[in-house]
């Protein structure tokens, strides 16, 4: 059984790899400091999670683009 989503999923615009790299530099994936609160650890983990997600979507877009080019199609 499929679950119906009350929202519409919009396609992402093309993602620039430089944006992903800049965000990863600004919000690095690193071990938490011992003086961070639980709240800060969760907040920073959320930042990293978004960057990972965006990086994955970038990779998917690149794969789709390559597949389209290999088939001789235009995007």
BALOBA-1460 file (C-alpha; in Angstrom, 3 decimals):
// residues 75
<rec num="1" residu="x" x="0.000" y="0.000" z="0.000"/>
<rec num="2" residu="x" x="1.311" y="3.408" z="-0.927"/>
<rec num="3" residu="x" x="1.119" y="6.226" z="1.517"/>
<rec num="4" residu="x" x="-0.215" y="9.475" z="0.165"/>
<rec num="5" residu="x" x="1.836" y="12.546" z="0.862"/>
<rec num="6" residu="x" x="-0.122" y="15.708" z="1.533"/>
<rec num="7" residu="x" x="2.632" y="17.768" z="-0.069"/>
<rec num="8" residu="x" x="3.946" y="17.913" z="-3.605"/>
<rec num="9" residu="x" x="7.583" y="16.966" z="-4.126"/>
<rec num="10" residu="x" x="9.181" y="19.481" z="-6.449"/>
<rec num="11" residu="x" x="12.220" y="18.616" z="-8.563"/>
<rec num="12" residu="x" x="15.462" y="20.103" z="-7.349"/>
<rec num="13" residu="x" x="17.221" y="22.737" z="-9.431"/>
<rec num="14" residu="x" x="20.697" y="21.800" z="-10.639"/>
<rec num="15" residu="x" x="23.045" y="21.587" z="-7.658"/>
<rec num="16" residu="x" x="26.450" y="23.218" z="-7.976"/>
<rec num="17" residu="x" x="29.283" y="21.121" z="-6.539"/>
<rec num="18" residu="x" x="30.925" y="24.340" z="-5.315"/>
<rec num="19" residu="x" x="27.914" y="24.972" z="-3.083"/>
<rec num="20" residu="x" x="28.183" y="21.510" z="-1.545"/>
<rec num="21" residu="x" x="31.934" y="21.988" z="-1.004"/>
<rec num="22" residu="x" x="31.475" y="25.442" z="0.532"/>
<rec num="23" residu="x" x="28.798" y="24.176" z="2.899"/>
<rec num="24" residu="x" x="30.934" y="21.188" z="3.888"/>
<rec num="25" residu="x" x="33.802" y="23.555" z="4.692"/>
<rec num="26" residu="x" x="31.531" y="25.843" z="6.711"/>
<rec num="27" residu="x" x="29.819" y="23.006" z="8.599"/>
<rec num="28" residu="x" x="32.457" y="20.237" z="8.823"/>
<rec num="29" residu="x" x="31.672" y="16.649" z="9.741"/>
<rec num="30" residu="x" x="33.764" y="16.212" z="12.859"/>
<rec num="31" residu="x" x="33.661" y="14.599" z="16.236"/>
<rec num="32" residu="x" x="31.900" y="16.707" z="18.867"/>
<rec num="33" residu="x" x="33.870" y="18.603" z="21.484"/>
<rec num="34" residu="x" x="33.466" y="17.377" z="25.041"/>
<rec num="35" residu="x" x="32.097" y="20.758" z="26.121"/>
<rec num="36" residu="x" x="29.218" y="20.754" z="23.601"/>
<rec num="37" residu="x" x="25.722" y="20.257" z="24.988"/>
<rec num="38" residu="x" x="23.480" y="17.481" z="23.708"/>
<rec num="39" residu="x" x="21.435" y="20.138" z="21.925"/>
<rec num="40" residu="x" x="24.491" y="21.516" z="20.118"/>
<rec num="41" residu="x" x="25.617" y="18.024" z="19.102"/>
<rec num="42" residu="x" x="22.198" y="17.298" z="17.601"/>
<rec num="43" residu="x" x="22.097" y="20.680" z="15.865"/>
<rec num="44" residu="x" x="25.506" y="20.170" z="14.266"/>
<rec num="45" residu="x" x="24.614" y="16.614" z="13.292"/>
<rec num="46" residu="x" x="21.579" y="18.042" z="11.506"/>
<rec num="47" residu="x" x="23.786" y="20.450" z="9.580"/>
<rec num="48" residu="x" x="26.017" y="17.609" z="8.437"/>
<rec num="49" residu="x" x="22.984" y="15.502" z="7.543"/>
<rec num="50" residu="x" x="21.706" y="18.218" z="5.205"/>
<rec num="51" residu="x" x="25.101" y="18.530" z="3.517"/>
<rec num="52" residu="x" x="25.294" y="14.760" z="3.027"/>
<rec num="53" residu="x" x="21.783" y="14.749" z="1.556"/>
<rec num="54" residu="x" x="22.623" y="17.614" z="-0.784"/>
<rec num="55" residu="x" x="25.837" y="15.862" z="-1.845"/>
<rec num="56" residu="x" x="23.885" y="12.679" z="-2.581"/>
<rec num="57" residu="x" x="21.370" y="14.610" z="-4.681"/>
<rec num="58" residu="x" x="24.265" y="16.245" z="-6.562"/>
<rec num="59" residu="x" x="25.711" y="12.797" z="-7.330"/>
<rec num="60" residu="x" x="22.304" y="11.560" z="-8.510"/>
<rec num="61" residu="x" x="21.964" y="14.572" z="-10.811"/>
<rec num="62" residu="x" x="25.412" y="13.894" z="-12.268"/>
<rec num="63" residu="x" x="24.548" y="10.238" z="-12.878"/>
<rec num="64" residu="x" x="21.266" y="11.228" z="-14.542"/>
<rec num="65" residu="x" x="23.075" y="13.748" z="-16.725"/>
<rec num="66" residu="x" x="25.680" y="11.183" z="-17.758"/>
<rec num="67" residu="x" x="23.001" y="8.594" z="-18.553"/>
<rec num="68" residu="x" x="21.119" y="11.142" z="-20.650"/>
<rec num="69" residu="x" x="24.285" y="12.066" z="-22.553"/>
<rec num="70" residu="x" x="25.132" y="8.392" z="-23.151"/>
<rec num="71" residu="x" x="21.691" y="7.835" z="-24.651"/>
<rec num="72" residu="x" x="22.174" y="10.811" z="-26.942"/>
<rec num="73" residu="x" x="19.327" y="12.702" z="-25.338"/>
<rec num="74" residu="x" x="19.203" y="16.312" z="-24.381"/>
<rec num="75" residu="x" x="18.324" y="17.541" z="-20.934"/>
